[in-house]
Amino acid sequence: MSIQTHALEQVYDHLAVTLDSIPESGRTLMLTRLALLMSEQIGQQDLICGLIDEAALTD
């Protein structure tokens, strides 16, 4: 399952606006909670861990 580019852009925009509305000190906690909530929905430990590793990569 994948998300269309337009929908992904909307998700990105919503995340950016939401993060901007949260004090900087609370952003890490919000992103951690988001990751855990999404993990519950995905329900596949190996996939989730792989996505965490992918997100941690820097170019």
C-alpha distance matrix in Angstrom:
0.0 3.8 7.0 10.0 12.9 15.2 13.2 12.8 16.5 17.3 15.7 17.7 20.8 20.6 20.4 23.3 25.4 24.9 25.9 28.8 30.0 30.2 33.2 32.5 33.6 30.8 27.8 27.2 27.3 25.0 22.3 22.9 22.5 19.3 17.9 19.2 17.9 14.3 14.9 16.2 13.1 10.8 13.7 13.4 16.4 15.9 12.5 14.1 17.3 15.7 14.2 17.7 19.3 17.4 18.2 21.8 22.3 24.7 25.5
3.8 0.0 3.8 6.7 9.3 11.8 10.1 9.4 13.0 14.2 12.9 14.6 17.7 18.0 17.9 20.4 22.7 22.6 23.5 26.2 27.7 28.2 31.1 30.3 31.8 29.2 26.0 25.6 26.2 23.6 20.9 22.0 22.0 18.5 17.3 19.3 18.1 14.4 15.6 17.4 14.4 12.4 15.8 15.4 17.9 17.3 13.6 14.7 17.6 15.7 13.5 16.9 18.5 16.0 16.4 20.1 20.4 22.3 22.9
7.0 3.8 0.0 3.8 6.5 8.3 6.4 6.1 9.7 10.6 9.8 11.8 14.5 14.9 15.3 17.8 19.7 20.0 21.2 23.7 25.1 25.9 29.1 28.5 30.2 27.7 24.4 24.6 25.2 22.4 19.9 21.6 21.3 17.6 17.2 19.5 17.9 14.4 16.5 18.2 15.1 13.9 17.6 17.8 20.2 19.9 16.1 16.5 19.5 17.8 15.0 18.0 19.9 17.2 16.8 20.6 21.0 22.5 23.0
10.0 6.7 3.8 0.0 3.8 5.5 5.3 6.1 8.7 10.0 10.6 12.2 14.3 15.3 16.4 18.3 20.0 21.0 22.4 24.3 25.8 27.2 30.4 29.8 32.0 29.6 26.3 26.8 27.7 24.7 22.3 24.4 24.2 20.5 20.3 22.9 21.2 17.9 20.2 21.9 18.7 17.7 21.4 21.6 23.9 23.4 19.6 20.0 22.8 20.9 18.1 20.9 22.5 19.5 19.0 22.8 22.8 23.7 23.7
12.9 9.3 6.5 3.8 0.0 3.8 5.5 5.0 6.2 8.7 9.8 10.4 12.3 14.2 15.2 16.3 18.3 19.8 20.9 22.4 24.4 25.9 28.8 28.1 30.5 28.5 25.0 25.7 27.1 24.2 21.7 24.2 24.4 20.7 20.6 23.6 22.3 19.1 21.5 23.6 20.8 19.8 23.5 23.4 25.3 24.6 20.8 21.0 23.3 21.2 18.2 20.7 22.0 18.7 17.9 21.5 21.2 21.6 21.2
15.2 11.8 8.3 5.5 3.8 0.0 3.8 5.4 5.1 6.4 8.8 9.9 10.6 12.4 14.3 15.3 16.6 18.4 20.0 21.1 22.8 24.8 27.9 27.6 30.2 28.1 24.8 26.1 27.2 24.0 22.0 24.8 24.7 20.9 21.6 24.5 22.7 19.9 22.7 24.5 21.7 21.3 25.0 25.5 27.5 27.2 23.5 23.2 25.7 24.1 20.8 22.9 24.7 21.5 20.2 23.7 23.8 23.9 23.7
13.2 10.1 6.4 5.3 5.5 3.8 0.0 3.8 5.4 5.0 6.3 8.6 9.8 10.5 12.3 14.2 15.3 16.4 18.3 19.9 21.2 22.9 26.2 26.1 28.4 26.0 22.8 23.9 24.7 21.4 19.5 22.1 21.6 17.9 18.6 21.3 19.3 16.5 19.5 21.1 18.1 18.1 21.9 22.7 24.8 24.9 21.2 20.7 23.5 22.3 18.9 21.0 23.2 20.4 19.0 22.6 23.2 23.8 24.2
12.8 9.4 6.1 6.1 5.0 5.4 3.8 0.0 3.8 5.4 5.0 6.1 8.6 9.8 10.5 12.2 14.2 15.2 16.3 18.3 20.0 21.3 24.3 23.8 26.0 23.8 20.4 21.2 22.4 19.3 17.0 19.6 19.7 15.9 16.2 19.2 17.9 14.9 17.7 19.8 17.3 16.8 20.5 21.0 22.6 22.5 18.8 18.1 20.6 19.2 15.8 17.7 19.7 16.9 15.3 18.9 19.4 20.0 20.5
16.5 13.0 9.7 8.7 6.2 5.1 5.4 3.8 0.0 3.8 5.4 5.0 6.1 8.6 9.8 10.4 12.2 14.1 15.2 16.4 18.4 20.2 23.1 22.6 25.3 23.4 20.0 21.4 22.8 19.7 17.7 20.8 21.0 17.4 18.2 21.4 20.1 17.6 20.6 22.7 20.5 20.2 23.9 24.4 25.7 25.7 22.0 21.1 23.3 21.9 18.3 19.8 21.6 18.7 16.7 20.0 20.3 20.2 20.4
17.3 14.2 10.6 10.0 8.7 6.4 5.0 5.4 3.8 0.0 3.8 5.4 5.0 6.1 8.5 9.8 10.5 12.1 14.1 15.3 16.6 18.6 21.9 22.0 24.6 22.4 19.3 21.1 22.0 18.6 17.2 20.3 19.9 16.4 17.8 20.7 18.9 16.8 20.2 21.8 19.5 19.9 23.6 24.7 26.2 26.7 23.1 21.8 24.4 23.5 19.8 21.1 23.4 20.9 18.6 21.9 22.8 22.9 23.5
15.7 12.9 9.8 10.6 9.8 8.8 6.3 5.0 5.4 3.8 0.0 3.8 5.5 5.1 6.1 8.5 9.9 10.4 12.1 14.1 15.4 16.7 20.0 19.9 22.2 19.7 16.6 17.9 18.7 15.3 13.7 16.7 16.3 12.7 14.0 17.0 15.2 13.2 16.5 18.3 16.2 16.7 20.3 21.5 22.8 23.4 20.0 18.4 20.9 20.4 16.7 17.7 20.4 18.1 15.7 19.0 20.3 20.9 22.0
17.7 14.6 11.8 12.2 10.4 9.9 8.6 6.1 5.0 5.4 3.8 0.0 3.8 5.5 5.1 6.1 8.6 9.8 10.5 12.2 14.3 15.6 18.5 17.9 20.4 18.5 15.1 16.4 17.9 14.9 13.0 16.3 16.7 13.3 14.4 17.7 16.8 14.8 17.8 20.1 18.5 18.6 22.1 22.8 23.6 23.9 20.6 18.8 20.8 20.0 16.2 16.9 19.1 16.7 14.0 16.9 18.0 18.0 19.0
20.8 17.7 14.5 14.3 12.3 10.6 9.8 8.6 6.1 5.0 5.5 3.8 0.0 3.8 5.5 5.1 6.2 8.5 9.9 10.6 12.4 14.6 17.5 17.5 20.4 18.6 15.5 17.7 19.1 15.8 14.7 18.3 18.4 15.2 17.0 20.2 18.9 17.4 20.7 22.7 21.1 21.6 25.1 26.1 27.0 27.5 24.2 22.3 24.3 23.7 19.9 20.3 22.6 20.3 17.4 20.1 21.2 20.7 21.5
20.6 18.0 14.9 15.3 14.2 12.4 10.5 9.8 8.6 6.1 5.1 5.5 3.8 0.0 3.8 5.5 5.2 6.0 8.5 9.9 10.7 12.6 16.1 16.6 19.1 16.8 14.1 16.4 17.1 13.5 13.0 16.5 15.9 12.8 15.2 18.0 16.3 15.3 18.9 20.4 18.9 20.0 23.4 24.9 25.8 26.8 23.7 21.5 23.7 23.7 19.9 20.1 22.9 21.1 18.1 20.7 22.4 22.4 23.8
20.4 17.9 15.3 16.4 15.2 14.3 12.3 10.5 9.8 8.5 6.1 5.1 5.5 3.8 0.0 3.8 5.5 5.1 6.0 8.5 9.9 10.8 14.0 13.9 16.2 13.9 10.8 12.8 13.8 10.4 9.5 13.1 13.0 10.1 12.3 15.3 14.3 13.4 16.6 18.6 17.6 18.5 21.6 22.9 23.3 24.3 21.5 18.9 20.8 21.0 17.2 17.0 19.7 18.2 14.9 17.3 19.3 19.5 21.2
23.3 20.4 17.8 18.3 16.3 15.3 14.2 12.2 10.4 9.8 8.5 6.1 5.1 5.5 3.8 0.0 3.8 5.4 5.2 6.1 8.7 10.2 12.8 12.4 15.4 13.9 10.8 13.2 15.0 12.1 11.2 15.0 15.6 13.1 15.1 18.3 17.7 16.9 19.9 22.1 21.3 22.0 25.1 26.1 26.2 26.9 24.1 21.6 23.1 23.0 19.3 18.7 21.0 19.4 15.9 17.8 19.4 18.8 20.3
25.4 22.7 19.7 20.0 18.3 16.6 15.3 14.2 12.2 10.5 9.9 8.6 6.2 5.2 5.5 3.8 0.0 3.8 5.5 5.1 6.3 9.0 12.0 12.8 15.8 14.1 11.8 14.9 16.0 12.9 13.1 16.8 16.7 14.5 17.2 20.0 18.8 18.5 21.9 23.5 22.7 23.9 26.9 28.4 28.7 29.8 27.0 24.4 26.0 26.2 22.5 21.9 24.5 23.0 19.5 21.4 23.2 22.6 24.0
24.9 22.6 20.0 21.0 19.8 18.4 16.4 15.2 14.1 12.1 10.4 9.8 8.5 6.0 5.1 5.4 3.8 0.0 3.8 5.4 5.1 6.7 10.2 11.4 13.7 11.4 9.3 12.4 12.9 9.5 10.4 13.9 13.3 11.6 14.6 17.0 15.8 16.1 19.4 20.8 20.3 21.9 24.6 26.3 26.5 28.0 25.4 22.5 24.3 25.0 21.4 20.5 23.4 22.4 18.9 20.7 23.0 22.9 24.8
25.9 23.5 21.2 22.4 20.9 20.0 18.3 16.3 15.2 14.1 12.1 10.5 9.9 8.5 6.0 5.2 5.5 3.8 0.0 3.8 5.4 5.3 8.0 8.1 10.7 8.9 6.3 9.5 10.8 8.2 8.6 12.3 12.7 11.4 13.9 16.5 16.3 16.5 19.3 21.2 21.2 22.4 24.9 26.2 25.9 27.2 24.8 21.8 22.9 23.6 20.2 18.8 21.4 20.6 16.9 18.1 20.5 20.2 22.3
28.8 26.2 23.7 24.3 22.4 21.1 19.9 18.3 16.4 15.3 14.1 12.2 10.6 9.9 8.5 6.1 5.1 5.4 3.8 0.0 3.8 5.5 7.5 8.1 11.4 10.6 8.7 12.2 13.7 11.5 12.3 15.8 16.3 15.1 17.7 20.3 20.0 20.2 23.1 24.9 24.8 26.0 28.6 29.9 29.6 30.8 28.4 25.4 26.5 27.0 23.5 22.1 24.5 23.5 19.8 20.8 22.8 21.9 23.7
30.0 27.7 25.1 25.8 24.4 22.8 21.2 20.0 18.4 16.6 15.4 14.3 12.4 10.7 9.9 8.7 6.3 5.1 5.4 3.8 0.0 3.8 6.7 8.9 11.5 10.1 9.4 13.1 13.6 11.2 13.1 16.3 15.9 15.2 18.3 20.3 19.6 20.5 23.5 24.7 24.7 26.4 28.9 30.6 30.5 32.0 29.7 26.6 27.9 28.8 25.4 24.0 26.7 26.0 22.3 23.4 25.7 25.2 27.2
30.2 28.2 25.9 27.2 25.9 24.8 22.9 21.3 20.2 18.6 16.7 15.6 14.6 12.6 10.8 10.2 9.0 6.7 5.3 5.5 3.8 0.0 3.8 6.2 8.1 6.3 6.3 10.0 10.3 8.5 10.8 13.6 13.5 13.5 16.5 18.2 18.0 19.3 21.9 23.2 23.8 25.4 27.5 29.2 28.7 30.4 28.4 25.1 26.1 27.4 24.1 22.3 25.0 24.8 21.1 21.8 24.5 24.2 26.6
33.2 31.1 29.1 30.4 28.8 27.9 26.2 24.3 23.1 21.9 20.0 18.5 17.5 16.1 14.0 12.8 12.0 10.2 8.0 7.5 6.7 3.8 0.0 3.8 5.4 5.5 6.7 10.0 10.7 10.3 12.5 14.9 15.3 16.0 18.5 20.2 20.5 22.0 24.2 25.6 26.6 28.1 29.9 31.4 30.4 32.0 30.4 26.9 27.4 28.8 25.8 23.5 26.0 26.1 22.3 22.3 25.1 24.5 27.0
32.5 30.3 28.5 29.8 28.1 27.6 26.1 23.8 22.6 22.0 19.9 17.9 17.5 16.6 13.9 12.4 12.8 11.4 8.1 8.1 8.9 6.2 3.8 0.0 3.8 5.4 5.4 8.0 9.9 10.1 11.4 13.7 15.1 15.7 17.5 19.6 20.5 21.6 23.4 25.4 26.4 27.5 29.3 30.3 29.0 30.3 28.8 25.3 25.5 26.7 23.8 21.3 23.3 23.5 19.8 19.4 22.0 21.2 23.8
33.6 31.8 30.2 32.0 30.5 30.2 28.4 26.0 25.3 24.6 22.2 20.4 20.4 19.1 16.2 15.4 15.8 13.7 10.7 11.4 11.5 8.1 5.4 3.8 0.0 3.8 5.8 7.2 8.2 9.7 11.5 12.7 14.1 15.6 17.3 18.7 20.0 21.6 23.0 24.7 26.3 27.4 28.8 29.9 28.3 29.8 28.7 25.1 25.0 26.7 24.2 21.3 23.4 24.2 20.6 19.8 22.8 22.4 25.4
30.8 29.2 27.7 29.6 28.5 28.1 26.0 23.8 23.4 22.4 19.7 18.5 18.6 16.8 13.9 13.9 14.1 11.4 8.9 10.6 10.1 6.3 5.5 5.4 3.8 0.0 3.8 5.7 5.4 6.3 8.8 10.1 10.7 12.3 14.4 15.6 16.6 18.4 20.0 21.4 22.9 24.4 25.7 27.1 25.9 27.7 26.5 22.8 23.1 25.0 22.3 19.7 22.3 23.0 19.5 19.3 22.5 22.7 25.7
27.8 26.0 24.4 26.3 25.0 24.8 22.8 20.4 20.0 19.3 16.6 15.1 15.5 14.1 10.8 10.8 11.8 9.3 6.3 8.7 9.4 6.3 6.7 5.4 5.8 3.8 0.0 3.8 5.4 5.0 6.1 8.5 9.8 10.4 12.2 14.2 15.2 16.3 18.1 20.0 21.1 22.2 23.9 25.0 23.9 25.4 23.8 20.3 20.7 22.2 19.3 16.9 19.4 19.8 16.1 16.2 19.3 19.4 22.3
27.2 25.6 24.6 26.8 25.7 26.1 23.9 21.2 21.4 21.1 17.9 16.4 17.7 16.4 12.8 13.2 14.9 12.4 9.5 12.2 13.1 10.0 10.0 8.0 7.2 5.7 3.8 0.0 3.8 5.4 5.2 6.1 8.6 9.8 10.5 12.4 14.2 15.3 16.3 18.5 20.1 20.8 22.1 22.9 21.3 22.7 21.6 18.0 17.9 19.6 17.2 14.3 16.7 17.6 14.2 13.8 17.2 17.7 21.0
27.3 26.2 25.2 27.7 27.1 27.2 24.7 22.4 22.8 22.0 18.7 17.9 19.1 17.1 13.8 15.0 16.0 12.9 10.8 13.7 13.6 10.3 10.7 9.9 8.2 5.4 5.4 3.8 0.0 3.8 5.5 5.0 6.1 8.5 9.9 10.6 12.2 14.2 15.2 16.7 18.6 19.8 20.8 22.1 20.6 22.6 21.7 18.0 18.3 20.5 18.2 15.4 18.3 19.5 16.3 16.3 19.9 20.9 24.3
25.0 23.6 22.4 24.7 24.2 24.0 21.4 19.3 19.7 18.6 15.3 14.9 15.8 13.5 10.4 12.1 12.9 9.5 8.2 11.5 11.2 8.5 10.3 10.1 9.7 6.3 5.0 5.4 3.8 0.0 3.8 5.4 5.1 6.1 8.6 9.9 10.5 12.1 14.0 15.4 16.7 18.2 19.8 21.4 20.5 22.5 21.1 17.4 18.5 20.4 17.5 15.4 18.7 19.2 15.9 16.7 20.1 21.0 24.1
22.3 20.9 19.9 22.3 21.7 22.0 19.5 17.0 17.7 17.2 13.7 13.0 14.7 13.0 9.5 11.2 13.1 10.4 8.6 12.3 13.1 10.8 12.5 11.4 11.5 8.8 6.1 5.2 5.5 3.8 0.0 3.8 5.4 4.9 6.1 8.6 9.8 10.4 12.0 14.3 15.4 16.1 17.9 18.9 18.0 19.6 17.9 14.4 15.3 16.9 13.9 11.8 15.0 15.4 12.1 13.1 16.5 17.6 20.7
22.9 22.0 21.6 24.4 24.2 24.8 22.1 19.6 20.8 20.3 16.7 16.3 18.3 16.5 13.1 15.0 16.8 13.9 12.3 15.8 16.3 13.6 14.9 13.7 12.7 10.1 8.5 6.1 5.0 5.4 3.8 0.0 3.8 5.4 5.1 6.3 8.7 9.9 10.5 12.5 14.5 15.2 16.2 17.2 15.8 17.7 16.7 12.9 13.4 15.8 13.5 10.9 14.2 15.5 12.7 13.2 16.9 18.6 22.0
22.5 22.0 21.3 24.2 24.4 24.7 21.6 19.7 21.0 19.9 16.3 16.7 18.4 15.9 13.0 15.6 16.7 13.3 12.7 16.3 15.9 13.5 15.3 15.1 14.1 10.7 9.8 8.6 6.1 5.1 5.4 3.8 0.0 3.8 5.4 5.1 6.1 8.5 9.7 10.7 12.6 14.2 15.2 17.0 16.2 18.7 17.6 13.9 15.2 17.7 15.4 13.5 17.0 18.1 15.5 16.5 20.2 22.0 25.2
19.3 18.5 17.6 20.5 20.7 20.9 17.9 15.9 17.4 16.4 12.7 13.3 15.2 12.8 10.1 13.1 14.5 11.6 11.4 15.1 15.2 13.5 16.0 15.7 15.6 12.3 10.4 9.8 8.5 6.1 4.9 5.4 3.8 0.0 3.8 5.4 5.1 6.1 8.4 10.0 10.8 12.2 14.0 15.8 15.6 17.8 15.9 12.5 14.5 16.3 13.4 12.3 16.0 16.3 13.7 15.5 18.8 20.5 23.5
17.9 17.3 17.2 20.3 20.6 21.6 18.6 16.2 18.2 17.8 14.0 14.4 17.0 15.2 12.3 15.1 17.2 14.6 13.9 17.7 18.3 16.5 18.5 17.5 17.3 14.4 12.2 10.5 9.9 8.6 6.1 5.1 5.4 3.8 0.0 3.8 5.5 5.2 6.0 8.7 9.9 10.2 11.8 12.9 12.2 14.2 12.5 9.0 10.7 12.7 10.1 8.8 12.6 13.3 11.1 12.9 16.2 18.5 21.6
19.2 19.3 19.5 22.9 23.6 24.5 21.3 19.2 21.4 20.7 17.0 17.7 20.2 18.0 15.3 18.3 20.0 17.0 16.5 20.3 20.3 18.2 20.2 19.6 18.7 15.6 14.2 12.4 10.6 9.9 8.6 6.3 5.1 5.4 3.8 0.0 3.8 5.4 4.9 6.3 8.8 9.8 10.3 12.0 11.2 14.0 13.1 9.6 11.3 14.1 12.3 11.0 14.7 16.0 14.3 15.7 19.2 21.7 24.9
17.9 18.1 17.9 21.2 22.3 22.7 19.3 17.9 20.1 18.9 15.2 16.8 18.9 16.3 14.3 17.7 18.8 15.8 16.3 20.0 19.6 18.0 20.5 20.5 20.0 16.6 15.2 14.2 12.2 10.5 9.8 8.7 6.1 5.1 5.5 3.8 0.0 3.8 5.4 5.2 6.6 8.9 10.1 12.7 13.0 15.9 14.5 11.4 14.0 16.3 14.1 13.6 17.4 18.1 16.3 18.3 21.5 23.9 26.8
14.3 14.4 14.4 17.9 19.1 19.9 16.5 14.9 17.6 16.8 13.2 14.8 17.4 15.3 13.4 16.9 18.5 16.1 16.5 20.2 20.5 19.3 22.0 21.6 21.6 18.4 16.3 15.3 14.2 12.1 10.4 9.9 8.5 6.1 5.2 5.4 3.8 0.0 3.8 5.4 5.1 6.2 8.5 10.6 11.5 13.8 11.7 9.0 12.1 13.7 11.2 11.6 15.3 15.5 14.0 16.6 19.4 21.9 24.5
14.9 15.6 16.5 20.2 21.5 22.7 19.5 17.7 20.6 20.2 16.5 17.8 20.7 18.9 16.6 19.9 21.9 19.4 19.3 23.1 23.5 21.9 24.2 23.4 23.0 20.0 18.1 16.3 15.2 14.0 12.0 10.5 9.7 8.4 6.0 4.9 5.4 3.8 0.0 3.8 5.3 5.0 5.8 7.6 7.9 10.6 9.2 6.4 9.4 11.6 10.1 10.3 13.8 14.7 13.9 16.1 19.0 21.9 24.7
16.2 17.4 18.2 21.9 23.6 24.5 21.1 19.8 22.7 21.8 18.3 20.1 22.7 20.4 18.6 22.1 23.5 20.8 21.2 24.9 24.7 23.2 25.6 25.4 24.7 21.4 20.0 18.5 16.7 15.4 14.3 12.5 10.7 10.0 8.7 6.3 5.2 5.4 3.8 0.0 3.8 5.6 5.3 8.5 9.5 12.8 11.9 9.6 12.6 15.0 13.8 14.0 17.5 18.4 17.7 19.8 22.8 25.7 28.5
13.1 14.4 15.1 18.7 20.8 21.7 18.1 17.3 20.5 19.5 16.2 18.5 21.1 18.9 17.6 21.3 22.7 20.3 21.2 24.8 24.7 23.8 26.6 26.4 26.3 22.9 21.1 20.1 18.6 16.7 15.4 14.5 12.6 10.8 9.9 8.8 6.6 5.1 5.3 3.8 0.0 3.8 5.6 8.8 11.0 13.7 11.9 10.3 13.9 15.5 13.8 15.0 18.4 18.6 17.9 20.6 23.2 26.0 28.4
10.8 12.4 13.9 17.7 19.8 21.3 18.1 16.8 20.2 19.9 16.7 18.6 21.6 20.0 18.5 22.0 23.9 21.9 22.4 26.0 26.4 25.4 28.1 27.5 27.4 24.4 22.2 20.8 19.8 18.2 16.1 15.2 14.2 12.2 10.2 9.8 8.9 6.2 5.0 5.6 3.8 0.0 3.8 5.7 8.3 10.4 8.2 7.5 11.2 12.3 11.0 12.8 15.8 15.9 15.9 18.7 20.9 23.9 26.2
13.7 15.8 17.6 21.4 23.5 25.0 21.9 20.5 23.9 23.6 20.3 22.1 25.1 23.4 21.6 25.1 26.9 24.6 24.9 28.6 28.9 27.5 29.9 29.3 28.8 25.7 23.9 22.1 20.8 19.8 17.9 16.2 15.2 14.0 11.8 10.3 10.1 8.5 5.8 5.3 5.6 3.8 0.0 3.8 6.4 9.2 8.5 7.9 11.0 12.9 12.6 13.9 16.6 17.5 17.8 20.1 22.5 25.7 28.3
13.4 15.4 17.8 21.6 23.4 25.5 22.7 21.0 24.4 24.7 21.5 22.8 26.1 24.9 22.9 26.1 28.4 26.3 26.2 29.9 30.6 29.2 31.4 30.3 29.9 27.1 25.0 22.9 22.1 21.4 18.9 17.2 17.0 15.8 12.9 12.0 12.7 10.6 7.6 8.5 8.8 5.7 3.8 0.0 3.8 5.7 5.4 6.1 8.7 10.1 10.7 12.4 14.4 15.4 16.5 18.5 20.5 24.0 26.4
16.4 17.9 20.2 23.9 25.3 27.5 24.8 22.6 25.7 26.2 22.8 23.6 27.0 25.8 23.3 26.2 28.7 26.5 25.9 29.6 30.5 28.7 30.4 29.0 28.3 25.9 23.9 21.3 20.6 20.5 18.0 15.8 16.2 15.6 12.2 11.2 13.0 11.5 7.9 9.5 11.0 8.3 6.4 3.8 0.0 3.8 5.5 5.1 6.1 8.5 9.9 10.5 12.3 14.1 15.3 16.6 18.8 22.4 25.1
15.9 17.3 19.9 23.4 24.6 27.2 24.9 22.5 25.7 26.7 23.4 23.9 27.5 26.8 24.3 26.9 29.8 28.0 27.2 30.8 32.0 30.4 32.0 30.3 29.8 27.7 25.4 22.7 22.6 22.5 19.6 17.7 18.7 17.8 14.2 14.0 15.9 13.8 10.6 12.8 13.7 10.4 9.2 5.7 3.8 0.0 3.8 5.5 5.2 6.1 8.6 9.9 10.6 12.2 14.2 15.5 17.0 20.7 23.1
12.5 13.6 16.1 19.6 20.8 23.5 21.2 18.8 22.0 23.1 20.0 20.6 24.2 23.7 21.5 24.1 27.0 25.4 24.8 28.4 29.7 28.4 30.4 28.8 28.7 26.5 23.8 21.6 21.7 21.1 17.9 16.7 17.6 15.9 12.5 13.1 14.5 11.7 9.2 11.9 11.9 8.2 8.5 5.4 5.5 3.8 0.0 3.8 5.5 5.1 6.2 8.7 9.9 10.4 12.2 14.3 15.7 19.2 21.3
14.1 14.7 16.5 20.0 21.0 23.2 20.7 18.1 21.1 21.8 18.4 18.8 22.3 21.5 18.9 21.6 24.4 22.5 21.8 25.4 26.6 25.1 26.9 25.3 25.1 22.8 20.3 18.0 18.0 17.4 14.4 12.9 13.9 12.5 9.0 9.6 11.4 9.0 6.4 9.6 10.3 7.5 7.9 6.1 5.1 5.5 3.8 0.0 3.8 5.4 5.1 6.3 8.7 9.8 10.5 12.4 14.6 18.1 20.7
17.3 17.6 19.5 22.8 23.3 25.7 23.5 20.6 23.3 24.4 20.9 20.8 24.3 23.7 20.8 23.1 26.0 24.3 22.9 26.5 27.9 26.1 27.4 25.5 25.0 23.1 20.7 17.9 18.3 18.5 15.3 13.4 15.2 14.5 10.7 11.3 14.0 12.1 9.4 12.6 13.9 11.2 11.0 8.7 6.1 5.2 5.5 3.8 0.0 3.8 5.4 5.0 6.2 8.6 9.9 10.7 12.8 16.5 19.3
15.7 15.7 17.8 20.9 21.2 24.1 22.3 19.2 21.9 23.5 20.4 20.0 23.7 23.7 21.0 23.0 26.2 25.0 23.6 27.0 28.8 27.4 28.8 26.7 26.7 25.0 22.2 19.6 20.5 20.4 16.9 15.8 17.7 16.3 12.7 14.1 16.3 13.7 11.6 15.0 15.5 12.3 12.9 10.1 8.5 6.1 5.1 5.4 3.8 0.0 3.8 5.4 5.1 6.1 8.6 9.9 11.0 14.7 17.0
14.2 13.5 15.0 18.1 18.2 20.8 18.9 15.8 18.3 19.8 16.7 16.2 19.9 19.9 17.2 19.3 22.5 21.4 20.2 23.5 25.4 24.1 25.8 23.8 24.2 22.3 19.3 17.2 18.2 17.5 13.9 13.5 15.4 13.4 10.1 12.3 14.1 11.2 10.1 13.8 13.8 11.0 12.6 10.7 9.9 8.6 6.2 5.1 5.4 3.8 0.0 3.8 5.4 4.9 6.0 8.5 10.1 13.4 15.7
17.7 16.9 18.0 20.9 20.7 22.9 21.0 17.7 19.8 21.1 17.7 16.9 20.3 20.1 17.0 18.7 21.9 20.5 18.8 22.1 24.0 22.3 23.5 21.3 21.3 19.7 16.9 14.3 15.4 15.4 11.8 10.9 13.5 12.3 8.8 11.0 13.6 11.6 10.3 14.0 15.0 12.8 13.9 12.4 10.5 9.9 8.7 6.3 5.0 5.4 3.8 0.0 3.8 5.4 5.1 6.3 9.0 12.3 15.3
19.3 18.5 19.9 22.5 22.0 24.7 23.2 19.7 21.6 23.4 20.4 19.1 22.6 22.9 19.7 21.0 24.5 23.4 21.4 24.5 26.7 25.0 26.0 23.3 23.4 22.3 19.4 16.7 18.3 18.7 15.0 14.2 17.0 16.0 12.6 14.7 17.4 15.3 13.8 17.5 18.4 15.8 16.6 14.4 12.3 10.6 9.9 8.7 6.2 5.1 5.4 3.8 0.0 3.8 5.5 5.2 6.7 10.4 13.2
17.4 16.0 17.2 19.5 18.7 21.5 20.4 16.9 18.7 20.9 18.1 16.7 20.3 21.1 18.2 19.4 23.0 22.4 20.6 23.5 26.0 24.8 26.1 23.5 24.2 23.0 19.8 17.6 19.5 19.2 15.4 15.5 18.1 16.3 13.3 16.0 18.1 15.5 14.7 18.4 18.6 15.9 17.5 15.4 14.1 12.2 10.4 9.8 8.6 6.1 4.9 5.4 3.8 0.0 3.8 5.4 5.4 8.8 11.0
18.2 16.4 16.8 19.0 17.9 20.2 19.0 15.3 16.7 18.6 15.7 14.0 17.4 18.1 14.9 15.9 19.5 18.9 16.9 19.8 22.3 21.1 22.3 19.8 20.6 19.5 16.1 14.2 16.3 15.9 12.1 12.7 15.5 13.7 11.1 14.3 16.3 14.0 13.9 17.7 17.9 15.9 17.8 16.5 15.3 14.2 12.2 10.5 9.9 8.6 6.0 5.1 5.5 3.8 0.0 3.8 5.5 8.1 10.8
21.8 20.1 20.6 22.8 21.5 23.7 22.6 18.9 20.0 21.9 19.0 16.9 20.1 20.7 17.3 17.8 21.4 20.7 18.1 20.8 23.4 21.8 22.3 19.4 19.8 19.3 16.2 13.8 16.3 16.7 13.1 13.2 16.5 15.5 12.9 15.7 18.3 16.6 16.1 19.8 20.6 18.7 20.1 18.5 16.6 15.5 14.3 12.4 10.7 9.9 8.5 6.3 5.2 5.4 3.8 0.0 3.8 6.4 10.0
22.3 20.4 21.0 22.8 21.2 23.8 23.2 19.4 20.3 22.8 20.3 18.0 21.2 22.4 19.3 19.4 23.2 23.0 20.5 22.8 25.7 24.5 25.1 22.0 22.8 22.5 19.3 17.2 19.9 20.1 16.5 16.9 20.2 18.8 16.2 19.2 21.5 19.4 19.0 22.8 23.2 20.9 22.5 20.5 18.8 17.0 15.7 14.6 12.8 11.0 10.1 9.0 6.7 5.4 5.5 3.8 0.0 3.8 6.7
24.7 22.3 22.5 23.7 21.6 23.9 23.8 20.0 20.2 22.9 20.9 18.0 20.7 22.4 19.5 18.8 22.6 22.9 20.2 21.9 25.2 24.2 24.5 21.2 22.4 22.7 19.4 17.7 20.9 21.0 17.6 18.6 22.0 20.5 18.5 21.7 23.9 21.9 21.9 25.7 26.0 23.9 25.7 24.0 22.4 20.7 19.2 18.1 16.5 14.7 13.4 12.3 10.4 8.8 8.1 6.4 3.8 0.0 3.8
25.5 22.9 23.0 23.7 21.2 23.7 24.2 20.5 20.4 23.5 22.0 19.0 21.5 23.8 21.2 20.3 24.0 24.8 22.3 23.7 27.2 26.6 27.0 23.8 25.4 25.7 22.3 21.0 24.3 24.1 20.7 22.0 25.2 23.5 21.6 24.9 26.8 24.5 24.7 28.5 28.4 26.2 28.3 26.4 25.1 23.1 21.3 20.7 19.3 17.0 15.7 15.3 13.2 11.0 10.8 10.0 6.7 3.8 0.0
